[in-house]
Amino acid sequence: MTPTQSPAPDAAGTAHAVAPGVYAWIQHDGSWWINNAGFVITDDYTVLIDTCATENRTRDLLGAIGQAAPGTPIRYLVNTHLHGDHTHGNSLLPRTTVVIAHETTREGILTDTVIDGCPPIWQPVPDWGAVTRRAPDLTIRTALTLHSDSHPIQLHHPGHPAHTNGDLIAWLPEQRVLFAGDLLFHRVTPLVFMGSLDGALRSLDWIASFAPEHVVPGHGPVIDAHALPAVLDQHRAYYRLVHTTAQAGLRDGLTPLQAARTCPLGPFADLPDAERIVLNLHRAYADTTGHPFDLPQAFTDAITYNSGPLHTRV
């Protein structure tokens, strides 16, 4: 498979050249556990941005890097956040690769239990393969630059919780390519249950401020500069729908599940993983009331809303 070939519907992933030496690894269809990643080939080494949920999918990604840059070492791996679809494959990298992430991402990876055995929340239950927990070697709090003559890469935290508490974007100012991690979901339902609804909304203007020519979202197709405003507006509309539904539900004494059942998803109804409205409402309720976020109850309610376990193709 060549780096710019379009994927077949069930392909594990395809490398797309979005700028000289800059590749997006896109996995169809971007639903539960099926993430995007990317890699940057500098003068004498490669920087990998995220891994994948399973051994097989990560090995496919590493194979694509080997085709694009044969014999070039992967010096750095950047994790955009803690979730296993972006981090479980970390352990398949050589020990000489330095893993970089936000400090709260390191904490999350160290306490991840899903990598030890996925609960039957999803069907079929994902098989991670031969991966083990590997936490970042180097952590940052606000920003860090990886210097190279051809492809300097800036890593930035938005300054507040958004998708998670420890989101990072990777920005290549010379190529004007931005890897957004899960701050953006393109043609997939956004998810903020481990972060902040308000913070996720605020992060959209922050992403726009970079004026990128290409954006690699955490899930879904690559976004060009022409399409980006509409994608950001879609996120704004979705987050405002969650907010409005949560406020009405709290006013009327509804649980998040009950509120979700009253919510007309409209243009978002046909997006993959529509049941995330329940998880997002649990987050909005917790943010508004100050009560702790109840993760087990949120997933129980999502399964009830979905009338069964959540679907995955991993």
Backbone as a ProteinNet text record, in pm:
[ID]
protein_1_A
[PRIMARY]
MTPTQSPAPDAAGTAHAVAPGVYAWIQHDGSWWINNAGFVITDDYTVLIDTCATENRTRDLLGAIGQAAPGTPIRYLVNTHLHGDHTHGNSLLPRTTVVIAHETTREGILTDTVIDGCPPIWQPVPDWGAVTRRAPDLTIRTALTLHSDSHPIQLHHPGHPAHTNGDLIAWLPEQRVLFAGDLLFHRVTPLVFMGSLDGALRSLDWIASFAPEHVVPGHGPVIDAHALPAVLDQHRAYYRLVHTTAQAGLRDGLTPLQAARTCPLGPFADLPDAERIVLNLHRAYADTTGHPFDLPQAFTDAITYNSGPLHTRV
[TERTIARY]
85.6	0	88.4	68.4	148.6	99.3	184.9	146.4	24.4	-10.3	-124.7	-245.3	-240.5	-351.7	-472.8	-592.9	-715.1	-744.5	-792.1	-813.5	-940.3	-937.8	-1060.4	-1145.2	-1277.4	-1365.4	-1320.4	-1258.1	-1218.2	-1067.4	-996.4	-851.9	-815.4	-704.2	-660.6	-621.9	-559.8	-519.4	-441.1	-429.2	-355.7	-278.8	-153.9	-72.8	-101.3	-135.6	-163.7	-58.1	12.1	108	31	39.5	-31.7	61.5	192.3	294.8	423.8	526.9	651.9	704	717	768.2	667.8	542	440.4	325.3	295	194.8	87.6	-34.3	-145.8	-176	-191.8	-231.3	-380.6	-460.9	-605.9	-665	-745.4	-811.6	-962.7	-1018.2	-1161.5	-1230.5	-1346.1	-1420.9	-1408.8	-1308.3	-1283.5	-1374.3	-1447.5	-1539.6	-1462.7	-1534.4	-1471.7	-1341.5	-1232.1	-1100.9	-1027.2	-1083.9	-1020.3	-974.7	-852.4	-801.6	-716.8	-680.1	-576.5	-445.5	-337.9	-205.3	-132.5	-1.8	73.3	222	299.7	444.7	509.1	623.2	697.4	839.4	882.9	1017.1	1106.9	1199.1	1292.8	1418	1524.7	1646.9	1708.2	1701.7	1771	1695.2	1568.9	1490.1	1342.3	1258.7	1114	1051.6	947.5	866	728.8	686.6	556	458.8	338.8	236.5	123.5	120.6	24.5	51.2	5.2	4.3	-142.3	-169.9	-306.2	-348.5	-474	-530.5	-475	-444.5	-407.7	-267.3	-212.7	-83.1	-88.6	-189.5	-196.1	-204.7	-288.7	-304.3	-177.4	-111.8	12.4	122	128.7	230.2	205.4	79.4	50	103.3	82.4	133.2	285.3	351.7	497.7	548.2	472.8	510.5	503.5	401.5	390.2	506.3	549.1	664.8	789.3	803.8	918.5	922.1	805.6	800.1	835.5	786.1	808.3	948.6	1006.5	1138.9	1220.7	1258.4	1329.7	1461.1	1480	1604.2	1615.2	1513	1518.6	1464.3	1539.5	1491.3	1376.1	1285.8	1179.6	1236.4	1278.6	1344.9	1244.9	1130	1030.3	892.5	815.4	673.5	598.6	503	419.7	281.2	234.1	96	12.1	-93.4	-176.6	-266.3	-295.2	-371.6	-364.4	-432.6	-412.9	-488.3	-589.5	-678	-605.4	-647.6	-575.7	-570.8	-669.4	-661.6	-545.4	-490.4	-375.6	-246.6	-255	-137.3	-105.4	-198.5	-170.3	-51	-30.2	81.2	217.1	222.2	351.1	459	420.6	519.6	584.8	532.2	589.7	702.2	725.8	836.2	966.1	1080.7	1208.3	1226	1301.8	1327.7	1404.8	1472	1546.2	1454.8	1328.1	1232.5	1188	1197	1154.9	1006.5	927.1	782.7	753	678.4	650.7	500.4	455.5	313	297.9	175.4	145.1	157.1	185.5	207.9	85.1	-36.1	-154.2	-180.7	-130	-139.9	-54.8	62.5	146.2	71.4	10.2	-64.8	-177.1	-246.3	-357.2	-312.5	-202.4	-152.2	-109.4	-46.9	-0.6	-117	-231.7	-347.3	-450.3	-420.1	-513.1	-532.7	-656.4	-687.5	-742.7	-791.5	-852.4	-749.7	-623.4	-520.5	-500.4	-533.3	-517	-629.8	-736.4	-850	-972.3	-1018.7	-1129.7	-1259.4	-1335.6	-1465.4	-1564.3	-1668.8	-1763.9	-1861	-1811.1	-1890	-1905.4	-1801.8	-1800.3	-1813.8	-1877.6	-1886.8	-1853.2	-1767.9	-1692	-1590.4	-1556.1	-1458	-1323.5	-1261	-1133.6	-1024.1	-944.6	-825.5	-704.8	-641.4	-531	-407.9	-392.6	-270.6	-159.7	-36.5	80	128.2	47.6	88.6	90.9	176.4	184.4	185.8	159.6	154.4	292.9	301.8	426.3	394.6	439.6	411.8	519.2	488.5	586.8	713.6	824.9	954.5	974.1	912.2	929.3	790.9	761.9	630.7	645.5	540	537.7	408.2	405.7	287.8	220.7	299.1	240	284.4	416.3	463.9	606.2	640.5	773.3	794.5	917.8	949.5	1054.6	1026.9	1123.9	1191.4	1319.3	1389.1	1451.8	1431.4	1505.3	1511.3	1610.3	1625	1505.8	1448.3	1344.1	1202.7	1181.5	1045.2	1038.7	1057.5	1036.8	891.8	873.1	739.9	715.3	608.6	570	456.4	472.2	368.2	306.1	174.3	104.3	-13	-30.8	-149.6	-242.5	-375.4	-464.7	-473	-423	-426	-543.5	-623.9	-741.8	-787.8	-868.5	-923.6	-1011.3	-1011.2	-1096.4	-1146.5	-1085.6	-1121.1	-1078.8	-960	-910.5	-843.1	-780.6	-704.9	-568.6	-520.4	-383.1	-368.4	-458	-450.1	-328.2	-265.6	-160.3	-194.4	-160.3	-160.4	-14.9	11	143.4	130.3	205.6	193.8	326.1	320.2	437.1	422.5	482.3	457.7	507.6	615.7	667.8	580.9	526.6	438.5	291.8	261.8	126.5	30.6	81.1	1.8	-17.4	-140.1	-171.8	-232.9	-173.3	-229.6	-308.9	-440.7	-529.9	-560.8	-520.3	-566.4	-718.5	-772.7	-918.5	-985.3	-914.7	-983.7	-1077.1	-1053.5	-1141.8	-1177.5	-1305.8	-1358.9	-1426.9	-1383.1	-1440.2	-1531	-1659.7	-1761.9	-1778.2	-1748	-1764.5	-1814.5	-1898.7	-1952.8	-1841.3	-1828.9	-1727	-1749.9	-1642.8	-1647.4	-1568.4	-1631.2	-1564	-1581.8	-1618.1	-1657.7	-1543.9	-1418.1	-1305.5	-1239.1	-1309.6	-1251.6	-1348.4	-1385.5	-1472.3	-1548.9	-1678.7	-1759.4	-1722.5	-1714.4	-1677.4	-1536.5	-1444.1	-1307	-1294.7	-1372.7	-1371.3	-1421.2	-1524.3	-1577	-1473.2	-1407.4	-1305.1	-1186.5	-1155.9	-1039.3	-1056.5	-1179.6	-1203.4	-1146.6	-1169.6	-1110.8	-958.9	-910.3	-764.7	-704.3	-767.1	-718.6	-722.1	-831.8	-844.4	-735.4	-688.4	-589.9	-456.6	-428.4	-304	-311.8	-431.3	-453.5	-383.4	-410.4	-342.8	-395.9	-311.5	-355.3	-413.7	-367	-419.8	-427.9	-537.5	-554.7	-580.8	-506.3	-530.2	-608.4	-736.7	-815.6	-782.5	-827.3	-804.3	-880	-991.5	-1074.5	-1135.7	-1138.2	-1201.6	-1104	-1153.6	-1067.2	-990	-878.8	-799.7	-885.5	-863.2	-941.2	-848.7	-888	-806.4	-857.5	-782.6	-814.9	-953.2	-994	-1125.9	-1237.6	-1220.4	-1325.5	-1323.2	-1210.7	-1196.7	-1304.2	-1339.2	-1442.2	-1573.4	-1614.9	-1739.9	-1728.2	-1612.8	-1592	-1596	-1532.1	-1534.8	-1676.7	-1751.1	-1890	-1975.8	-1951.5	-2025.3	-1997.2	-1871.7	-1838.5	-1908.8	-1905.8	-1971.9	-2120.6	-2183.9	-2326.9	-2354.1	-2269.3	-2289.8	-2270.1	-2162.7	-2137.5	-2248.1	-2299.7	-2409.8	-2537.1	-2558.4	-2672.6	-2660.7	-2541.4	-2520	-2547.1	-2494.2	-2512.9	-2660.7	-2731.3	-2873.4	-2954.4	-2924.5	-2996.1	-2967.9	-2843.6	-2808.5	-2879.6	-2882.8	-2948.6	-3097.9	-3160.7	-3303.1	-3327.9	-3239.2	-3254.9	-3240.6	-3144.2	-3127.1	-3246.6	-3295.6	-3412.9	-3535.1	-3549.7	-3668.6	-3649.7	-3535	-3511.2	-3486.6	-3432.7	-3406.2	-3264.8	-3246.6	-3113	-3047.9	-2915.1	-2852.2	-2911	-2942.9	-3002.5	-3139.5	-3219.1	-3351.4	-3338.6	-3244.3	-3223.4	-3178.7	-3092.3	-3045.3	-3161.5	-3257.1	-3371	-3465.3	-3455.6	-3537.7	-3465.9	-3337.3	-3253.6	-3266.7	-3315.2	-3318.2	-3178.9	-3112.7	-2975.6	-2966.4	-3075.9	-3077.5	-2964.9	-2881	-2775.3	-2668.1	-2668.1	-2567.3	-2616	-2741.8	-2801.1	-2732.5	-2683.7	-2626.3	-2475.3	-2414.9	-2271.2	-2239.9	-2125.6	-2087.5	-2083.4	-2123.8	-2115.5	-2208	-2330.8	-2426.8	-2456.6	-2437.8	-2464.6	-2372.6	-2271.1	-2183	-2257	-2375.4	-2453.6	-2474.6	-2490.3	-2512.3	-2387.5	-2272.6	-2147.6	-2120.3	-2145.4	-2122	-2217.5	-2341.6	-2436.3	-2395.3	-2344.2	-2292.3	-2182.6	-2094.7	-1989.5	-2049.8	-2146.3	-2207.9	-2279.1	-2347.4	-2412.9	-2309.9	-2200.6	-2097.9	-2034.8	-2007.9	-1946.8	-2039.8	-2170.6	-2266.8	-2294.3	-2308	-2346.3	-2228.3	-2109.8	-1993.1	-1984.1	-2076.8	-2071.8	-1966.2	-1905.3	-1804.7	-1864.6	-1783.9	-1826.2	-1829	-1940.8	-1959.5	-1937.2	-1814.5	-1780	-1858.7	-1865.7	-1942.7	-2089.3	-2152.1	-2292.1	-2307.6	-2211	-2218.8	-2217.4	-2130.9	-2126.1	-2246.6	-2294.6	-2417.6	-2532.7	-2543	-2649.9	-2630.5	-2505	-2480.8	-2522.1	-2495.8	-2536.6	-2689.1	-2754.6	-2901.2	-2957.3	-2902	-2945	-2925.9	-2815.2	-2780.3	-2854.6	-2928.6	-2998	-2902.5	-2786.6	-2687.8	-2547.6	-2444.5	-2305.1	-2273.5	-2173.4	-2134.6	-2056.6	-2078.8	-2019.7	-1876.2	-1789.3	-1653.3	-1612.2	-1524.3	-1470.4	-1326.5	-1274	-1135.5	-1123.6
-119.8	0	123.8	210.7	331.6	436.3	533.9	628.8	713.2	731.8	817.8	739.2	605.8	524.3	538.3	542.4	550.4	415.4	412	285.3	217.3	85	8.9	25.7	0.2	26.4	-38.1	-158.8	-226.9	-225.6	-137.6	-132.3	-86.8	-139.8	-101.1	45.5	94.7	234.7	265	392.3	436.7	562.7	569.8	689.5	787.1	909.4	1015.2	1124.5	1156.9	1267.3	1398.6	1477.7	1605.6	1724.6	1699.6	1799.7	1720.9	1779.8	1705.3	1654	1522.2	1460.6	1448.3	1485.6	1485.2	1394.8	1295.1	1195.3	1184.5	1170.5	1137	989.3	918.1	777.1	773.4	745.1	753.3	613.5	585.9	457.3	476.1	405.4	408.5	322.8	365.4	485.5	584.7	564.8	656.7	639.3	527.8	506.1	451.2	394.5	351.6	274.6	322.4	257.8	263.7	331.4	337.4	481.1	509.6	646.6	681.2	806.7	852.5	870.9	867.9	898.4	975.5	985.2	1053	1039.4	1079.1	1077.3	1183.2	1230.8	1338.2	1288.6	1295	1249.4	1372	1385.8	1497.8	1455.9	1535	1506.6	1372	1333.2	1209.8	1124.9	1157.3	1074.2	1098.8	1016.2	1027.6	1058.5	1141	1168.4	1105	1018.9	953.9	1026.4	1050.3	1117	1017.8	962.3	862.1	724.8	622.8	486.2	445	315.5	267.3	176.8	133.8	58.9	-81.7	-145.3	-286.2	-306.3	-423.7	-459.5	-460.4	-525.4	-537.5	-401.7	-314.1	-183.1	-99	-108.4	-32.6	-86.9	-218.1	-274.9	-232.4	-219.7	-166	-23.6	57.6	195.4	196.2	114	110.2	59.6	-30.9	-76.3	35.4	121.2	234.9	331.7	351.3	437.9	377.3	245.1	178.1	190.9	192.5	212.1	354.9	450.4	590.8	637.9	580.9	624.7	503.6	418.5	294.7	323.1	252	263.8	386.3	474	596.3	568.2	598.5	567.9	658.4	601.9	682.1	735.5	861.4	918.3	958.4	1012.8	1060.6	1004.6	978.5	947.4	1046.4	1115.7	1211.4	1150	1143.5	1103.1	1228.3	1243.8	1363.8	1362.2	1244.4	1233.7	1088.8	1057	930	811.2	828.5	719.4	609	484.9	368.9	355.7	411.5	403.8	486.1	574.8	655.5	615.3	523	494.9	347.9	255.8	115.4	62.6	113.4	65.2	120.5	204.9	264.6	160	46.8	-53.2	-121.8	-104	-167	-85.2	33.5	118.1	75.5	96.1	64	142.1	86.8	156.9	286.2	296.6	419.6	533.8	503.9	609.2	679.4	810.2	889.9	921.2	880.7	904.9	1033.9	1124.2	1257.7	1276.4	1336	1365.9	1469.1	1514.2	1601.7	1522.2	1591.9	1522.4	1445.4	1494.8	1420.2	1299.9	1303.9	1185.9	1072.6	1104.5	1001.8	938.4	1021.2	968	875.7	915.1	834.9	700.9	700.7	575.2	480.9	534.4	449.5	387.1	449.2	396.2	330.8	318.4	256.4	109.3	68.1	-73.4	-141.8	-64.8	-123.7	-200.5	-157.3	-228.1	-369.5	-393.1	-526.3	-621.2	-569.1	-650.6	-563.7	-548.6	-457.4	-513.9	-434.6	-482.4	-498.5	-578.9	-605.9	-490.7	-369.3	-251.9	-248.3	-294.7	-296.3	-439.2	-454	-582.5	-563	-649.2	-750	-685.5	-757.1	-704.3	-694.6	-578.3	-563.5	-655	-706.1	-783.6	-694.7	-648.2	-554	-619.5	-751.6	-817.7	-800.4	-818.7	-817.9	-675.7	-599.3	-465	-460.1	-376	-354.4	-204.7	-167.8	-26.9	35.8	143.2	220.3	367.5	425.5	565.6	655.2	783.4	877.2	887	908.7	931.6	1078.5	1164.7	1309.2	1372.3	1452.3	1516.4	1668	1731.8	1876.7	1927.4	2054.8	2115.9	2215.2	2289.9	2392	2377.6	2373.5	2371	2316.8	2266.2	2211.5	2214.9	2243.6	2241.1	2134.2	2050.4	1954	2019.4	2050.4	2127.7	2035.7	2072	2010.9	2113.9	2099	2197.8	2197.6	2079.8	2070.7	2076.3	2023.2	2010	2038.2	2161.7	2188.8	2160.4	2100.1	2060.9	2122	2200.1	2260.3	2179.5	2147	2078.6	2178.8	2188.8	2287.2	2222.3	2261.7	2228.6	2349.8	2329.1	2445.6	2532.1	2483.6	2563.5	2533.3	2434.6	2397.8	2259	2190	2062.1	2081.3	1983.1	1987.9	1845.9	1774.5	1633.1	1554.3	1583.4	1530.9	1647	1616.3	1719.9	1745.6	1651.1	1660.9	1658.2	1724.6	1724.7	1802	1748.7	1819.7	1824.4	1934.1	1937.7	1943.5	1891	1901.5	1994.1	2101.7	2207.1	2219	2208.1	2226.9	2360.9	2468.1	2601.9	2620.2	2552.1	2571.1	2500	2384.3	2311	2346.5	2416.5	2458.7	2339.7	2236.3	2116.4	2105.6	2077.3	2065.3	1927.6	1854.4	1728.7	1761.2	1746.4	1795.5	1693.5	1566.8	1465.9	1466.8	1431.6	1423	1554.4	1665	1793.4	1809.8	1730.3	1731.3	1588.9	1568.7	1445.5	1486	1430.8	1469.3	1358	1387.3	1291.3	1177.6	1205.8	1112.9	1195.6	1137.3	1210.1	1249.9	1376.9	1418.9	1356.8	1353	1291.3	1377	1413.7	1499.5	1447.9	1322	1274.5	1276.8	1276.4	1280.9	1418.3	1518.7	1652.5	1757.7	1848.4	1959.8	2002.7	2012.6	2059.5	2202.9	2289.6	2428.5	2438.1	2358.6	2361.6	2312	2208.6	2158.7	2265.8	2339.4	2447.9	2558.6	2595.8	2700.8	2660	2530.8	2485.1	2505.2	2520.5	2534.5	2665.7	2775.2	2903	2897.3	2827.4	2812.5	2740.3	2633	2561.3	2653.3	2726	2815.6	2921.9	2961.9	3069.9	3033.8	2905.6	2864.5	2884.2	2898.4	2912.2	2800.9	2675.3	2565	2546	2490.3	2453	2312.3	2227.2	2091.9	2056.7	1991.9	1945.7	1796	1722.4	1579.6	1563.3	1528	1510.2	1377.4	1360.2	1233.8	1118.8	1148.9	1049	1114	1040.3	1090.6	1146.9	1190.1	1234.5	1362.4	1380.6	1502.8	1621.8	1735.9	1857.7	1963.3	2021.5	2128.8	2265	2368.5	2502.9	2547.8	2507.7	2547.3	2484.7	2358.7	2286.8	2313.9	2362.2	2373.3	2459.2	2578.5	2657.2	2581.4	2506.1	2431.2	2319.6	2253.7	2147.3	2205.6	2319.9	2384.1	2426.5	2477.2	2516.1	2395	2281.8	2160.2	2118.1	2127.7	2097.4	2194.6	2324.1	2423.1	2390.8	2357.6	2327.3	2204.5	2104.5	1983.2	2011.9	2080.5	2110.4	2197.7	2290.4	2375	2293.7	2195.1	2105.7	2027.5	1977.7	1905.9	1999	2121	2216.7	2249.1	2278.8	2313.7	2197	2077.3	1959.1	1934.2	1954	1934.3	2036	2160.8	2262.6	2235	2193.4	2160.4	2037	1938.6	1818.3	1843.8	1924.6	1960	2039.7	2129.8	2209.2	2120.4	2016.6	1931.9	1807.8	1797.3	1684.5	1552.8	1557.7	1437	1386.5	1256.8	1200.9	1226.6	1209.9	1225.7	1131.7	1009.3	916.2	965.1	1010.7	1063	1185.8	1272	1391.4	1353.3	1252	1207.5	1160	1092.8	1040.5	1151.1	1268.5	1381.2	1465.2	1435.7	1523.4	1488.3	1580	1555.9	1578.8	1471.4	1483.7	1551.2	1552.1	1624.7	1582.6	1678.3	1645.3	1553.3	1531.4	1445.9	1302.4	1276	1145.5	1032.4	1059.2	953.8	942.6	1022.3	1009.6	881.9	818.2	703	738.4	642.3	654.7	762.6	768.7	869	855	735.1	713.3	794.4	856.6	940.9	1060.7	1091.6	1199.7	1173.7	1047.7	1014.9	1044.9	1000.7	1025.8	1175.4	1246.7	1391.4	1463.6	1415.3	1475.9	1447.6	1330	1302.6	1403.5	1433.2	1532.2	1669.8	1708.9	1841	1852.9	1747.2	1748.4	1765.9	1689.6	1698.1	1836.8	1893.5	2026.5	2132.9	2117.2	2217.4	2206	2083.5	2062	2055.1	2026.8	2007.8	1868.9	1780.8	1643.6	1564.4	1464	1383.3	1314.7	1299.9	1228.3	1079.2	1014.4	872	791.8	745.2	676	546.2	457.6	334.1	360.9	457	486.6	546	627.6	688.2	581.2	482.4	376.8	284.3	259.3	180.5	248.5	379.2	453.4	454.7	463.9	462.9	329.2	220.5	88.2	78.1	131.5	130.9	212.1	330.3	416.9	345.4	269.3	201.1	68	28.4	-101.3	-218	-204.2	-312.6	-257.2	-345.6	-300.9	-210.6	-128.3	-33.1	-107.5	-67.8	-139.8	-95.5	-190.9	-160	-253	-202.9	-282.5	-322.5	-296.1	-331.3	-483.4
0	0	0	-94.1	-102.9	-4.7	35.8	139	108	-19.2	-51	-101.8	-95.9	-143.9	-53.7	-112.1	-33.3	29.2	154.9	221.7	172.5	172.1	154.1	278.1	272.3	385.9	516	510.2	632.4	653.4	582.2	598.3	737.8	789.5	923.6	927.8	822.1	820.4	694.8	664.9	546.5	579.8	532.1	549.7	436.8	472.6	375.6	392.2	285.6	290	286.1	392.9	397.7	374.7	380.3	350.7	332.5	273.5	257.7	392.7	401.9	523.4	636	613.2	718.1	674.3	756	720.7	829.1	783	871.9	855.9	966	963.7	997.1	896.2	909.2	911.4	1015.6	1029.2	1011.7	915	889.8	997.2	1053.7	1027.1	1143.1	1227.4	1337.5	1456.8	1465.7	1577.6	1698	1795.5	1921.3	1896.2	1957.7	1959.7	1825.8	1725.2	1593.6	1570.3	1603.4	1608.2	1487.7	1477.6	1386	1461.1	1386.2	1438.8	1328.7	1337.2	1233.9	1256.9	1158.5	1177.6	1090.5	1138.6	1073.4	1050.9	925.9	889.4	878.5	971.5	969.2	891.9	902.4	827	863.5	991.2	1029.9	1131.8	1161.2	1249.9	1225.1	1285.1	1270.8	1405.8	1404.6	1522.6	1498.1	1588.2	1579.8	1671.4	1622.4	1702.2	1725.5	1845.3	1891.1	1830.4	1903.3	1853.6	1840.2	1841.2	1820	1935.6	1931.8	2043.2	2053.7	1940.2	1941.1	1884.8	1915.3	1859	1706.8	1649.2	1503.3	1435.9	1489.7	1427.6	1442.1	1555.3	1574.1	1484.5	1467.9	1378.1	1233.5	1193.2	1059.8	1046.1	1150.4	1150	1140.2	1219.1	1216.3	1081.4	1019.6	886.8	784.1	795.2	704	722.3	845.3	871	808.1	821.5	762.5	611.3	546.6	401.7	363.1	439.8	406.2	440.9	546.2	592.5	633.5	538.8	573.1	645.5	757.5	833.1	919.9	920.1	1000.5	1140.3	1244.9	1379.7	1422	1501.6	1562.8	1694.3	1691.8	1809	1916.3	1874.6	1971.2	1937.3	2040.1	2029.1	2116.1	2057.9	2130.8	2149.9	2274	2301.9	2321.4	2241.7	2251.8	2374.6	2429.2	2554	2601.1	2709.4	2779.2	2721.9	2641	2604.2	2527.7	2555.9	2505.5	2355.8	2284.3	2138.2	2084.2	2164.2	2123.7	2194	2289.6	2373.3	2394.9	2374.6	2406.1	2327.7	2206.5	2124.8	2163	2266	2306	2328.4	2388.6	2427.6	2308.8	2188.2	2069.8	2009.6	2061.4	2015.2	2083.7	2019.2	2084.2	2213	2304.7	2431.2	2407.5	2293.7	2262.9	2221.7	2191.3	2158.1	2285.2	2287.8	2402.9	2387.1	2486.8	2483.4	2558.5	2493.2	2546.6	2559.2	2669.1	2686.6	2797.2	2816.2	2928.8	3058.2	3167.6	3294.7	3341.9	3314.5	3357.6	3267.4	3145.1	3058.8	3115.7	3164.9	3228.4	3345.1	3429.7	3544.5	3497.1	3390.2	3341.6	3285.6	3211.7	3156	3267.7	3370.1	3481.1	3557.5	3557	3631	3539.6	3411.3	3316.7	3351.1	3366.5	3390.2	3265.8	3171.1	3051.7	2969.4	2971.4	2895.8	2948.3	3073.3	3131.6	3093.2	3039	2998.2	2981.2	2857.2	2830.3	2886.5	2961.3	3011.2	2897.1	2915.4	2806.1	2780.5	2797	2759.6	2608	2537.9	2392.4	2340.4	2226.1	2157.7	2009.9	1955.7	2028	2122.3	2227.7	2322.8	2252.3	2252.2	2180.4	2234.6	2144.6	2178.8	2152.5	2259.6	2243.7	2183.9	2201.4	2156.3	2258.8	2212.7	2302.6	2327.1	2398.7	2439.6	2591.8	2644.7	2788.6	2815.6	2939.4	2977.5	2964.2	2888	2877.9	2890.8	3000.3	3030.4	2967.8	2951.3	2894.4	2978.5	2909.3	2973.7	3007.7	2926.8	2940.1	2942.1	3044.4	3053	3049	2998.9	2991.8	3054.1	3087.3	3148.2	3053.3	2977.3	2889.5	2744.8	2719.2	2581.7	2574.9	2458.5	2432.3	2281.6	2238.3	2096.2	2068.9	1967.8	1917.8	1797.6	1811.1	1708.9	1603.7	1477.9	1367.7	1256.4	1166.9	1059.3	965.6	941.2	838.9	894.2	1015.6	1066.7	1217.2	1260.7	1403.4	1440.8	1557	1602	1738.8	1749.5	1876.3	1939.4	2065.3	2140.4	2236.9	2236.1	2318.3	2391.3	2516.7	2595.3	2589	2577.7	2565	2688.5	2802.6	2924.9	3014.6	2977.9	3056.5	3012	3093.2	3048.3	2925.2	2837.5	2718.3	2691.5	2598.1	2581.3	2705	2756.2	2884	2956.4	3069.6	3140.3	3076.8	2995.6	2947	2796.4	2724.7	2578.2	2528.6	2423.7	2352.7	2205.2	2140.5	1994.6	1950.1	1829	1768	1647.3	1649	1547.6	1473.9	1341.6	1256.4	1186	1238.1	1184.3	1041.4	1002.4	866.7	763.2	799.5	708.8	731.1	840.2	876	887.2	953.7	981.8	1131.6	1174	1315.3	1341.8	1433.7	1481.9	1607.8	1599.9	1705.5	1813.1	1794.9	1889.1	1895.1	2010.1	2021.2	2059.7	2040.1	2046.3	1927	1821.3	1705.3	1664	1635.8	1578	1447	1336.4	1207.4	1157.1	1146	1103.3	1203.6	1326.9	1438.9	1556.5	1642	1756.5	1853.1	1888.8	1986.1	2122.9	2201.9	2334.6	2432.5	2544.9	2642.9	2785.7	2803.1	2935.9	3036.9	2991.6	3084.5	3087.1	3034.6	3031.4	3078.7	2989.1	3024.1	2899.6	2910.6	2798.4	2762.9	2863	2837.5	2780.9	2834.9	2785.8	2643.4	2609.1	2471.8	2375.6	2417.6	2335.1	2318.5	2426.2	2419.7	2333	2329.8	2254	2103.8	2057.2	1913.9	1859.9	1929.6	1888.1	1897.2	1995.5	2012.7	1892.9	1847.7	1729.5	1607.6	1590.9	1475.9	1474.5	1592.3	1600.7	1536	1518.1	1452.7	1300.6	1247.4	1102.4	1024.8	1058.1	988.8	847.6	762.2	627.2	625	716.7	728.9	876.9	915	1052.5	1049.3	1130.7	1148.3	1277.5	1269.1	1391	1457.3	1579.4	1648.4	1587.3	1521.2	1454.5	1331.3	1220.5	1100	999.6	882.4	773.4	805.3	734.2	744.2	701	766	742.3	681.3	568.7	511.3	558.4	523.2	571.6	528.1	409	359.1	441.8	481.1	554.2	704.2	757.1	902.5	968.7	916.9	987.1	1004.6	903.2	915	1017.4	1022.5	1121.2	1262.5	1281.2	1412.9	1449.1	1353.5	1380.4	1417	1353.7	1388	1531.7	1571.9	1711.2	1805.7	1772.8	1858.1	1872.5	1761.1	1766.1	1851.9	1839.9	1919.5	2068.4	2102.8	2244.1	2303.2	2225.1	2274.8	2291.5	2204.3	2220.5	2350.9	2379.8	2506.4	2623.9	2616.6	2726	2747.3	2638.8	2649.3	2704.9	2659.4	2706.7	2854.1	2896	3037	3125.8	3083.6	3165.1	3177.7	3068.1	3073.6	3158.6	3148.1	3228.3	3376.8	3413.8	3554.3	3605.8	3525	3563.3	3586	3502.2	3508.5	3595.2	3661	3749.6	3678.6	3557.7	3481.1	3507.3	3498.3	3499.3	3363.7	3353.1	3221.5	3115.3	3154.3	3058.6	3013.5	3107.3	3070.6	2982	3014.3	2932	2791.4	2780.7	2649.6	2563.8	2627.5	2551.9	2504.3	2565	2518.3	2414.5	2391	2308.4	2160.8	2077.9	1933.3	1874.5	1833	1785	1648.7	1574.6	1448.1	1356.1	1312.6	1215.5	1272.2	1402.7	1464.9	1485	1452.3	1481	1405.9	1285.8	1203.6	1216.2	1302.9	1323.5	1400.4	1374.2	1455.5	1604.2	1687.5	1833	1888.9	1837.4	1884	2032.1	2088.3	2230.7	2321.6	2265.9	2346.1	2405.3	2353.1	2412.9	2561.3	2600.9	2742.2	2823.8	2776	2847.4	2857.1	2748.7	2749.1	2843.4	2853.4	2947.2	3091.7	3118.7	3253.3	3288.6	3192.5	3218.2	3240.6	3157.8	3172.6	3307.2	3350.3	3480.9	3591.9	3584.4	3688.8	3692	3575.9	3571.3	3629.3	3605.6	3651.6	3801	3849.2	3989.4	4084.6	4030.1	4115.9	4174.8	4138.4	4188.2	4111.6	4172.7	4101.8	3979.6	3878.3	3758.4	3788.8	3761.8	3791.8	3664.2	3643.6	3520.3	3501	3601.3	3579.7	3545.7	3612.7	3584	3444.4	3403.8	3270.8	3162	3176.1	3075.4	3085.9	3206	3221	3148.2	3164.6	3098	2945.8	2900.6	2756.3	2695.3	2765.6	2717.9	2714.4	2816.4	2819.2	2703.4	2679.9	2568.8	2435.5	2425.4	2302.2	2285.6	2389.6	2391.8	2377	2436.8	2432.3	2431.9	2438.9	2439.3	2321.1	2338.9	2235.7	2126.5	2003.2	1890.8	1867.5	1839.4	1798.7	1686.8	1600.2	1490.3	1516	1634.9	1664.3	1674.7
[MASK]
++++++++++++++++++++++++++++++++++++++++++++++++++++++++++++++++++++++++++++++++++++++++++++++++++++++++++++++++++++++++++++++++++++++++++++++++++++++++++++++++++++++++++++++++++++++++++++++++++++++++++++++++++++++++++++++++++++++++++++++++++++++++++++++++++++++++++++++++++++++++++++++++++++++++++++++++++++++++++

